[in-house]
Structures are given as structure tokens and as C-alpha cells.
Amino acid sequence: MDSSVYFGPLSLIPAIIVFAFALYTKKTFEALLLGAITAYIMVFKGAFLSNAIDVMYSILANADTQWVFLVCGLFGFLLAMLEKSHGSFAFASVMNKYFKSKKATLVASIFLGLIIFIDDYLSVLTVGSSVRPVADKKRIPRESLAFIAQGTAAPICLLAPVSTWAVFWAGIYGNQVEWQPLGDGMSLFTKSIPFVFYSYAILIVMFLFALGKLPLIGSMKSAHLRVENGGKTYSEASEKYNTEPEDMINDEIDVRGFLNFLIPIGVLIGVSVWKSDLLIAVIIAIVVCIIMYLPTKIMSFDTISSCFVKGFETMLPMFFIVFGAFFFQDAAAKVGLTAYVVDSVKPLMSSHWLPAITFAVISLIAFITGSNWGGPAVVVPMVAPLCAAVSANPLLTLGAISSASGFGAHSAIFADNTVLASTATKLDNTDHAFSQLPYTLIAFAIAFIAFVIMGYIL
């Protein structure tokens, strides 16, 4: 049987099952698994199990999967060492001293995320883990911090011509024949930055949120009420991620401890910029930690070894969800979900509306599949000829594509960025995903309106 079948509107069934199950049970990996298996049953009937197992093997053997596992596991190792050396808490003590209020802490977190623009993984893990003790001290719900940590990751990377996202999209854009007369891939990406409206919109939303100028909505409101009524900064569902007591932040600044944090993180960021490879950067940062901590007896070899195990163990739930997302992405492709969504909106395409519709469609695909790059990248070869055929503004259309990938990375319930933000803040993934969703949708609406207006102006 053909491994890719067009089911029309029935292709939405697996996605509906995923979201309904995740919403009802608050279980992310199990929802992805159920949705994927449903899709395989639709396509392969009685032979679904053998085909599903083959896909699992291919995902585990894929270099991208292995890279994610290594980067996240080693990052967990690095964070475990920073915590055990008290470096994270020394950094938190500095933030606690100079940023007195909840608003100031959240605004400072935004600026910290803006500084770490080179890679989304690096940004979300650094901001989430380093600011978490401060947020707890200030009685800020972890849902608020997770929203900020994730919002300053992928969306901000899309505004920097020197980031992992820039490299990826430059490669995709440069391969489209219709756009090649406008310049090479990196030139196209750079020229489209002024039109990445979602990134600007979510930045505005985050600042307004941090300053208390936006109303608390849905589960974010519930989280704030929980804390105001004397509850913990995380929900009962997140208890399992917070079984070990964390060190209290000292009022006095520990200079040595602060350097134990600052130097490895500085090396991590510096090597990331230099080598453009987060895996190499995190390995070198780990080596720097060992060189700093072992001879000075800050940590013993046994402690470092236990941090290695703990780091990978901490990241294991995240890896399962990312694996499940890859599994579901393959299943969604096999039932023709992307093709159905694109074909459904083709009659609506015009020069004025193409950028806005492109933004909406790719955002929907990224949100459903949890794919920040894969899903949107599949649609680009379909959008490029359409853009040329209806004479739509190419740079505005490129901005729409980039914006949609940023929205997916920020809002999808099981996107890797969402899971990383939950992991870094030790928060249940569904608690985080659903609490931030109203705010990402506000930014989505602002961006969509901007694409409609600019579609008529340009």
C-alpha cells in the first residue's frame, strides 16, 4: 500500500484525538501516541503495527533525534552541576537583590532571553532554569516564567540573522527558484526580518503581561489565584518534578558562586556563537565546569557522576514527548493532513491575502503537528509558486512563513520549545501549554491583522 494516502477532511481525525485526549487527561506523550496509532490504522489497516514500529526505528536512528537527545541530556547534566555547585542560586541571588518586584523580575527575564538570541534551546533552558529560584522567591507562578522563557526563545531567534533559525530558513528560502532572483537564502531571510510580525507581536504581549497591563486569562488566572491564596508556585500536577528541596536564595551575594555560574554560561553562549553548534558548546561548557569544580573541591567526582545521571533523567520526559511529536508528525504526513489543509485554502489565495493566509495555514499545521521546522518547510515549495503566480509581495510572504514557524514553536502543546520551557521551570507540560495559549493567540491575531493590512499596502 502507498505509504501516503489522501483522506480529505478525515485526515483531521488523528489531530482531533490528540488534542481532545491531551486536554482531558493532561497527558502529552500518550496523546501523541494514540493519535499516531490512529493514523497508522487509517493508512495501513491490519498492518499498522509493523509499519509503526519501522517508523519508530527510523526516528531513533535519525541524526536529528540523536542530536536532540544528546543536547538536551548534556544540557541537563550542565544544569545539574550548576545547581549542585550553587552557581544557579548565586545568580538568582544577584537577580533577587537588583530586581525587587515581580514586574521587574519578569521584565529582566525578557531582556535575558533577548540577549541569548543565538539558539532557542539555549535561551529557553537558560532563562527558565536560572530565573526559576527568583520567581519562586518572589511568589511568581511558574506558568508566568515559562511563558516568558519560551516567548523569548524561537520568536527572538527569528529576528537575528545570526541564529540557528536563520541558518535553517536561509537554506529553505534559498532553494526556491521563484525567489532566487531576489538574492541568496541568507539575504532573503535578513530582508524578511521586518515582516516577522508574530515575533514583534509576542514581544509586545510579553512586556504588557510582565507589567501587569494584560488581564489574567484562563488557567494563567487560576495559577495566580493559587499563589495568592497561599499555594505553591506550581500546581499539584507538577509535584512529581519538584520532589527535591531547592536551596534558598541568600540575601548576600556569593561572588564565587556567581562566577561558578557566569563563566560556564558565558563559555556556552560564546562557543555557540563561535561554532554555531550547540552540542559542541554544551560539551565545552561541561568541561569548563569540571575544571573549575573538581580541583577546588566544590564538587567531587562522585557528585559530578551523579549529576550526569540526574541530568539525563530530568530530560527523559521531554525526550519522550519530542519522540512522540516526531512519531505523530510522520503519521500526520501519511494521512495527508498538510495537503488537505493547503488544498482547502488554495481557492482563497490572492495577492492581497496570500501572506495572511500563508501565516494562518502554516501556523495551524505547526500547531497541530508540533513541528517548528518540518511542517512549515514542507509547505514552502507550495507557497513559492503561488506567491509568484498571484504576484504577492515575496518578502512579506517570507515573513509570514517565519512568523508561522515562530508561532508553532511557541504555542504548540507538544513542540520541543514548549516541553523545554516546562522542563526548565519544572512545570507540568500541559499546565504550561494551556496557560500561555491565550496570550500566544492574542499575538497571533495581531500578526494576522498586520499581514492583512500590509498585504494591501505592499
Phi, psi and omega in degrees: 000146177298134183284354178229117185236142181266113183257000181064221182297339178293343179294345179280346185303310180301320179294319178298319179298317181301310185289322179294316181293317180295320180293322184281317186261344186062027178250117185276306183299316181298323179295316179297318181297315180296316179296318180295315180298322176301316180296318180293325176296319179299320186275313190255357179055235184292343181265018187295324187293314180296321178292321179296319179295319178301319179293321177300316177301315183294325178294315180294331180274352183287138182298324179296318179297315181295323179297315180299315181298315181293313182299312183290319178296314179291327176295321176298321176299314180298314181296323178297320178292319180297322178290315183294329178280356184070012178294319179300320183282332173294319176298318179297325179296322177296313178298320182296326182285319188265345178239095194284322188260170176297318181298315181297322180295317180291320178295318178298324178296323177298314181294325176298318177295324179294327180291323184266068186268357189289326183207139183291320178299312180302316183294308187293322180288320181292310181296312183298313185283323185281329182270344184307313179297326178292316180300320178295319180297322181274000182062043175265126178304138181298334177300322179293316180295318180298321177299315180293315182300319181283324182293335179265010180265262185303313181302325180282325176302331181286349179260003183243126178287354175240080178207165179297327179290323178298317180297316181297308185289331175299320178295320180290313183294322183293341181273356181270116185303320185297334184257352183299328177298342182276351180136178179284177186301315181292325177295319178296316180298313182297317180294335183273351183305319178299344184253011177276074192293330180297320181298317178292321182294316182289331177295316177297315180299318181295318179296317178297321178295313181298325181274001179075022182268353176250144179290151174281130188236141171057227184290341174293321176295318179298321180296317180293322177295323178301314181290318180298330180270015175092005179281180181283166179284355175229162185276175177298326180296339181264001182303321185295342178266359185229046183281335181262132178294138179264155179298145176280146178286132178275148176288331178274144180276125177268099185299315180298315179297323179297319178292327177298335176268313189294318184295309178299320179293321177298318177297317180303311181292316182298314180292326177300317178291319184290311186265345184055036180215108185292329180296313177298319182298316183289326177296315180295321178297323177296316178299318178298318178301313181298318179297323180283321190270325188288307181295329182274002178062023172295324178219145175271168179296322179297320179294318178298319179297319179292328176294325178300311181295315181296322181298313178292323179296320179298323184274353185299315177301322178297319181295321178300318181291319178296318176301316178298324178294317176299319180298314180290324178301317178296317180296318179297322177295323183290331177270002175076031183298312181299315180299321180294315181297316180295314180297329182292331184256354181306317180298342182272352186291136173208169182299324182283322188264347186301314179300315181294317180293321177301315178300314183293316184292312181292326175299317180297315180297315180296322180292317182290315185273344183072019183257115180284324184246312187300307181299306177301321182296328179294328185278335184305314179297341175276326183285320185304309178293327177296318180300316179291322184294322183261004179060041175282158179294118185294320182291324176294321178293320176298319177298325178294319179295311179300316180300318181296321179293324177294320177297316180297317180296331183270328191248338183299135186299325182241026172292152182300323179297321179297315181294321179295319178297320178295317181295315183295327181262005180053055184233144175300136188298317181290326175302314180292311186299314184283333179288327181271344187303317179302327183281324175292328178289327175298314178296321177301314181297318179299314181296318181299315178299319179298320179292325177295312181298311182292334177297329178273333181282317186270000000 
